[in-house]
Every structure is written in C-alpha cells, then in structure tokens.
C-alpha cells in the first residue's frame, strides 16, 4: 500500500515539474518583469500606427505623441495619466510576440513589432 502511494506521489510530482518546465517566463502570470513587456506593440484595430511602445519606465502613445509612466504589479498593468487618472489592465497573456490586455472586461490583442533582444 505504501509503495502504491509513493508511486502515485512520484508520478504526480513528475507531471507537475514537467508542466512547470514547459512554461516560459512570459507565461508566468505571477511574476511579469517589465523587460518582458518592452517593445513596440501593434493592434489589428490600428494598422496605420503602432498602438504603443513600452520602454523601461514609460508607455509611449505615437498617435497622441505622449508618454506615461507605468507599473506592473503581479499580472496587472497600471499606466499613469494626467489628473491622477490611472488606467488599469489585467495582463491575460504575454509571450514573445503576443500581449493580451483586459481592460474593463474588454480584451485587446497586440502583436510585438520586433523580437526581444
């Protein structure tokens, strides 16, 4: 009986460790680092111009010629605008080439313009 429990426990541990190995750092929702989100992001809704560019400390919106400071906490993105307005979005998915943000229940898909260095 103890042998069966031990075998089941080992199989469970092996399966879970394999799943963890298969995930890329970009897929980890609990620890998104700001370097993962940096780059130029395009939206299919705005094919004429990039939706935004993320640098180390700012979001740049080329259609408005403004940049704003931002912060990432867990899987949430906060962009700070004038008049103390803070735009908050959940980072639903972040991979090398795809960013999906959910803002007020609406998901927006963005594609990275260039690969990460």
Secondary structure, 3 states (H helix, E strand, C coil): CHHHHHHHHHHHHHHHHHHHHHCCHHHCCCCCCHHHHCEEEEECCCCCCCCEEECCCEEEECCCCEEEEEEEECCEEEEECHHHCEEEEEEEEECCCEEEEEECCEEEEEEECCCCC
